[in-house]
Amino acid sequence: MQSGPLRIIPLGGLGEIGKNMTAVEYRGKIVVLDCGIAFPRDEMLGIDLVLPDIGWLLERRDDVLAFLITHGHEDHQGALPFVLKRLDRPVYGSRFTLALAKSKLDEHGLLKTVDLNEVDETSRVRLGPFDVSFIATSHSVPDSLSIVLETDLGAVLLTGDYRFDHTPIDGRFTDVHAFARLGERGVLALLGDSTNSETPGSTPSESTIGQAFHQIFAEAKGRVIVASFASHIHRLQQAITIGHLHGRRFAVSGRSMQRNVNVARNLGYLDVPDDAMIKLNRIDDYPPEEVLILTTGSQGEPLSALTRMAFNDHPQVELHKGDTVVISAKPIPGNERSVSATIDRLLKAGATVIYGERSGIHVSGHAAQDDLKMMLDLVQPRYLVPVHGEYRHQHTHAQLAQRSGMPPERIFVLENGDVLELGADKGEVVGKVQAGMVFVDGFELSDADGLVLRDRRRLADDGILIAVVTVDEQTGALVAPPELVARGFLHDDERLQQVFAECTDALTTLMAQLGAEHVTGQRLIREDVKETLATVVHRRTRRRPLIMPIVIGV
């Protein structure tokens, strides 16, 4: 028996790379697909992570049933510790996905309280009006899954990140037959990964990387340092196995790399030959041609192990002339400048650096154009919603579907917050909910309105001006000349003193007026001081520094 339309509400991951989160609502109940983070852009000063805004979910908290996670990458599960603190619901994910999530939950003191449920491609879970099942996929992290939500109206399929790898390192294939069987039963909506929609052809197999590794290890005269995503266990497996064949022992650098290697070994996802692994502080005990270092930092992160090596700031690894550094990853959009800066520093240190698509040391984990067409042919969805990508990726995915014969009125290129309503006969966008960004500074959530970030931008652009005003607590009269301190404001000292003199005169006049009116409230005085200084400074300098008035009552 059908009961009303089904709604798809993306809260993150559309028009952007990262913070993937989509809510699916049916019969008044909601399941949330993925719960990811994004990494901050250069202009997000002092911000560590970016999360999806879950304000709408909190308003509907009584209707939210669970979080379903496709795979272990940070952009799909990294927000769980922050979100579960505010919205504690069961989490469903594969064995390796939950293993990665557990380490983060433990850091936040949540491991003992969160309801974690392990699933695989054979599992079926009933959540309210949703019959949930999973399909095995091949990706650049073990145990990836597509999620199927079956309802009276039909099935909603979220592919997650996937590729059709015919020679996968771990023997895990994307289950083409399961997708075909689902298509035969009928798919209401396909939420399809769009990341590689601009790439023609089919995504190469992960195993092709082995050929490049063989050549690099054979030709390198010194140490080989491989930088990769810490979660890319298949890439690490190839480096370890092929390095061992060439007589190299490996060490691990970087906190997340050490954690993920340990997790993968303990769970049997990473096969390490006997005596192949050495401690990082013992690498100098071996000849350079016998050493392989696996490290974080493929995205040029400022505090990552590779960046610290490049800037001669690593406590245990000093780069030598003759070292070969392999950056086995593609820069995430927005990280290109940081990666280039790291490469420049590595080259200056005398290392040989191997990077870029033509080097053969990286293949994507995402489906290219022929793969996207194949997915459409397999599942034959009534509606397509391109997800996971910037707008151009979604747009190209939509065009690809149209060229494959799908009517344009059944393709929806959505934005975060759009409410897509799907019925038996039609689909349409019927509204919009709150969807934005929440910033993380350390373990703390910053304001979604970006007030802290705005202040940091002003500090970076125009500096800070501090005004200390000492007043009589009884009358509000000024009892000492105002004191002004500036940092990062004006580099011309003579001009700064002129501005200071005018600001002091303006404050003296202001305080005389306030004293005459017996204004003694410190909050009112601070607001008047701030407004007066902002007016004078902008008139004289056309700048808007961050102004901090300090009122001292005596």
N, C-alpha and C positions, 0 to 999 in steps of 0.2 A: 504493500500500500504506500503510494507516494504521499509525501507530506511537505509541501512547500518547496521553494527553490533551494539550491545549494550555493553558498557564497565562498569565494576565494578572495582573501585579503592579504596581499603582500605587505609586510612590515619592514622589509629590508632585502637587499640583494638585487633590486631592479634599478637600472640606470646607474649602476655602480659595481665595483668588484668588492665583495665582502659583505659582512653582516647579514647573511642569508637567514630569512625568517618569513614563513608564510603561514597564515591561519586559514583553516578550512572549517566553515560552519555549516551544519545541517541539523534541522530540527532543534535549533536553539543550543546545540552543543558544539564545542570547538576543540579541534586538535591542532597543535602547532608543529609544523614541519621545519626542522633545523633551528639552530639557535646560535648564530655565528657572530664573530667580531669582524671589524675592519681595522686596518692599521692606519695611523694618522698621516695626513698629508703634511708637507713641509710647513704650511702656514698654520698648522694646529700646534702652536708653541707649548711645549711642556706636557702634551697629552700623550698617554701611553697606548690607549686603546679606544676604539669607537664602537659603541653598541647600538643596536636598534632600540628605538623608543617603544616601551611596552605599555604606555599609558592606557591605550585602548583595551589591552588584555587585562590590565588591573581593574578597569571599570567592569569587565565581564568575568572577573575571576571565578565566580561560582559556576560558570559554564565551561571553563577550560578543563579538559580531561587529562591531557598528557602532552609531552614533548616527544616527537619521533625524529631521530637523527639519522641522516643518510650515511655519514662517514666521519672519520676522525680529524679532518682538517680544521684548523682554527676558525676559518670563515664559515664553518657549518656547526661547530659545537663549542667554540671558545667562550661564548657569552654565558654558558650554563651557570657557572658559579655566581655571577652577578644577578642573573635573572631569577634563579631558584631562591635567592635570599628574599625576594619580593613576591615570588609566585611559586610556591612549593607544590610541584606536581610530579607524578611519575615520569621517568625518562626511559625510553626504549631505544636500544642501539645494539650493534653487533659487539662481539667480544673485544676486538681490538679498539673499536671506537670508545667503548666504555672504559677500557684500560687507560686510554689517554685522558679521558674526562676525569677519571678517579684521581689522578695525580693533581689536577687543578682544584678539584673539589676538596681534596685533603689540605691544600695550601690555605684554603678559605675556611677550614674547620667545618665543612659540610658533609664529609664522607659518611659519617655515621647516621646522618638524618635523612639523606636523600634516598628515594625509592628508585633504584636502578634495576632495569629488567633487560636481560640479555636475550637477543633474538637473532635468527639467521634466516636464510632463504626458505627454510621449511616451516617457519613459525606462522601462526595465525593468532591474532589478538582481537577480541571484541571490545571496543570502546564506544559505549553508547550506541548511536545509530551507525557507527562505522565498523565494518569488518576489515581489519588491517592485515595485509600480507606483504611479503618482501621478495625482491628479485635480486639475485647475485649480479654484481657488475664488476668490471675490471677498471681500476683507477690507479693513481699513483700513491695510494695508501691501502693497506690490506683491509679486507672485510667490508668493502663498500657495498651499499644496498640501494636499490630503488624502492620507493614506498608506494603501495597500492592501497587506496581507500575505497572500498566498495560500498555503495549505498543503493537505495531503491531507484535512484535516478540513473545510476551507472557508476563507473569507476573513475576516480581521479588518480592519475599517475604522476608522481614526482620522480624524474629520472635520477636526481642527484648528479654528481659528476661521473662521467663514464667515458669509455672508449671501447671499440671492438678490437681487442688485442688477441690475435690468433696464436701467438706464442708467448703467453704471459710468463713472467719469471716464477711466480708461485703456483702456476697451473690453474688459476682462477679465471674463468672465462665470463664475459658478459653473456647471460643466459638468453640467447636469441629465441630458443623454443618457448621459454616462459613468456617472453614479450609477445610472441606470435599467438600463443594460447589466450593471453589476455585480450589481444586484439580481436580474436574470434568471438569472445564473450561480449565485447563492446566496451569502449573507453569513452567516457563522457568528455574528459579534459586531460590533455597532456601538458604538464608543466615541465618544459624541456630545457636542459642546459644549453646556453647560447654562447658560451665563452669563445669557442673556436669557429663561430659561424662565418667568419670572414676568410677562413683558411680553406682553400680548395682541396679536393681529394679526400684521402682517408688518413687518420692519424697513424704514424708508424708504431710498430711494437716497441715496448720497453727493451726487449732483448737486443735491439739494434745498437744500443749504447755499448754493449759488450765489445763490439769491434773497435770502437774508439778507445775504450779503456785498455784493451790489449796493446794497441799501438803506443799509447801514451806511456804505459808502464814499461814497455820494452825499450823505448827511446830515452826516457828520463834518466839522467846521470845522477841526480840528487834525490832529495825527498819529494814525494808527491803529496800535495794537500788538496783534498777534494771537498769543496763547499757545496752543500745541498740542503734542501729542506730536511729538517730533522725527522719528519714523519714519512719521508720517502724511503721506506724500508727496502723496497725492491731495488732502488738505485744503490743504496748502501750495501745490499747483498752482493750485487754485481761487483762493486768496488772491492769488497772484502775477498770474494772468491777469486777474482782475476788478479788482484794484488798478491794473494797467497801463491797463485801459480807462478808469479814472477819473483817469488822469494821475498815478498814484503810482509812484515808484520804491521798491524794497524793500531793506532791510538785514537782516542776520541777527545775532541775539544768542544766546549760549549755546553751549558747546562741542559738545554732541551735535547741536544744530541745525546748526551750521556743518559738522560732519563729515558728517551725513546729506544735507544739501543738496549738498555737493560730490560725494559718492558717487552720488547720484541723477542729478546733471547729467552726470557723467562716463560713466555707464552708459546714458544716454538715457531715464531714467524721469521726468525733470523738464525741462519745456520752458520756458526763460527767454527772454523777448523781448530783442532787442538793447538795450543801455544801460539795462535795467530794474533791474539790481542795482548797488548802491552800497556802499561801505565804511561800517561802523558809525560810524567816527570822522568821517564827512563828512555826517552827517544834518543838522547845523545849517547846512550850506551851502545847504539847500533850504527853501522855504517849508513850514510844517507841513502844509498841505493837500496837499502832493505827496509825503509820506513814509509808508511802511508799514514796520513793524518786525515780523519774525517771530522769536519768542522761545520759549525753554523756560520751564517754571515753571507749567504748567497744573495741577499737583498740589500747589502750594504748598510745594515742596521748599525747605528753609531756605537753601541756597546757590545756588538757581537764579537765572537772569537776571531773571525777572519779580519774584521776591521781593526781590531786591536793588534793583530799581527802586522797588518799593513802600516800602522802608525807606530810600530815598535813599542807597543804598550802591553804586550801579552806577557804574563808572569812566567810562562813556561816555554813558549815557542818564539824563538828569534829567527826571522827570515834570513836565509843565506843565499848568496849568489849561486845559482844552479838549482834552486828549488823550483818545482813546477806546480803552479796553482791552477786547479781545474774548477771553474765556476759552473757547476752542473745544474743550472736552473735558468729560467727566463725571468727578467725583472717584472714584478707586478707593476701595473700602470701606476705611475707616481713615484716609483723607486729608481727610475732610470738614472737620475742625477747622482744619487748615493752610490749606486753600483759603479758608475763611471769613475767617481772620485776614489773608490776603493781600488779599482783596477789601476788607476794612475799611480797610486801610492805603492802598490805591489810591484809595478814595473820599475819605479824609482829605487825600490829596495833590491833590485837585481833579479827578481823572480821572472820565470817564463809564465805568462798567463794565457790559459786556453779558455775561451768563452765564445758565446754567440751561436746562432743557429747553424752556421756553416761548419762549425767544428765537430758536429756530430755527437756532442756530449750531453744533449738534452732532447727529449721528446715530450710532447704535451700529454697530460692525462685526460684531455677533453676531446670530445667528438668533433671532427672536422665536417665539411659540407656533405660529403658522400655518406658519412656516418649518420648525420642528422636526417638525411633523406631515408636512410635504411630504417631508422627508428620510426619515422612517420609511416613508412610502408608496413612495418611490423604491427603497429598498434592501431592504425587507422582511427585516430581520435575524431570525435565530433567537433571539439574545440581545441585550439592550441593557444597556450600562454607561454611565450618565450621568457625564460627567467635566467637568473645568474649571468649578469653581464651589464656592460654599459649600454646606453640607448642604441648605439650603432650596432652592437651585437644582437640585441633584441630585434631591431629593424631588419637586419640582414637575415636573421632566422625566419622572420615573418615572410619576407620576399621569397626565400627559398621554398617555404611551404606553398606559397601561391603558385610558384613555377611548377610545383609538383602536383598541382591540381586542386588545392584546398581553397574553397571560396573565401575571399577576404573578410566577409562578414562573420566568419567563424574563427577569426584570428584576433587576439586581443593583446596589443602591446601596452602593458600597464605601467603605472608609476607606483612607487611605494605609497600605501594608504588608499589606493583605489579599491572599491568594493565591486567585484565582478559577480553578478548574479546569474546563475545558469539554471534554466528550467528545462522541461521536456522538449519545448519547441523553440526556445530562443535564449540568447545570452545578451546581457547588456551591463554596462557600468552604471550603477544606481546611486553612487555616493562616494564619500571619502571619509576616512577615519584618521585620527592622529597617527602620524608616522614620521619620525625624524631621527636625530642622532643624540646619544647620550655619551658624554666623554668620561674616560677613566683616567685619573691621575693617581698612580700607585694602585692601591686597592680601593680608593674612594671614588664614588660617582660624582661627576661634576654636573652642573645644571644643564638641562636640555636646551635652555634658551641661549646658552653660550656666553653668559656674562663674564665668567672667568676667562674664557678664551679671548673675548673682546678686550679685556683689560691687558692681557698678555700681548696682544697685537699692538695696543697703544704703547705699552712699555717698549716693545721692540722698535716701533716706528718713531715715537716722539719723546720717549724717556719719562721721567717722573719728577714732579715738583712737590716738595714737602714744605708746608707752612706751619710754623709753631707760633701760636697766639696765646699769650698769658693774660688772663683777665681777673678782675676782682669778682669773687663768687657772689658777693652781695649786690653789686651794682652792674656788673658786666663791663665796667670801664677797663680800658687797656692799661696795664701796669708796667709793661716793658715793651720796647720796640719789637715788631714782628721779626721772626727769624725765618729765612728761606734757605732751602737746600735743594739742589738739582743734580740729577744723574742722567746722562744720556740725552740731554736736552739741547744745549747749544755748545758747539765746540769753540766758538769765538768768545774768549773770556771778557773782553771789553764790552761786547754787545750784551753778554749775559748780565754784567753788572748794571748796565743801563736798564735792562728789563727788570732786574731786581729792585732798582731804585723806584721805578714807576709802580711796581707791585706793592712795595712798602708804603708809598704815598697813598695808594688806593685803599690798602688795608687800614691804614691809620685813620683815613676819612670814614671808612665803613664802621670801624670800632667806636669812633666818636659818636656816630649816629646811633649805634646800638646801645652805647652807654647812656646816651641822653634819654633813650626810650626804656632804659633799665631791662634790656633783654639779657637774661642770664642763662637761658636754656642752652646747654652745650650743643645739642643737635641742631637747633636753629642757627647758632653761630657758625657751626661747621658748614652748613648748607650755604649760608651767605658768603663765607670766606671762599668756598669752592667756586661759587658762581662769579664772584668778583674777579678772582685770579684767572678763571677760564676766559673771561671777557678781555682782560688786559693782555694776557699772553697771546691769544689768537689774533687780536688786533695788531700787536707788535711783531709777531713771528709767523703767523698763519699756521701755527702748530697747535696740537691738542694733546699735551702730555697728560699722563695720569696724575691727578692732583689729590694729594692726601693732606687735608687740614687736621692739625692736632691742637685741641683747645685744652689749656691747663688752667684750672681754677685755683686761686690762692686767697 
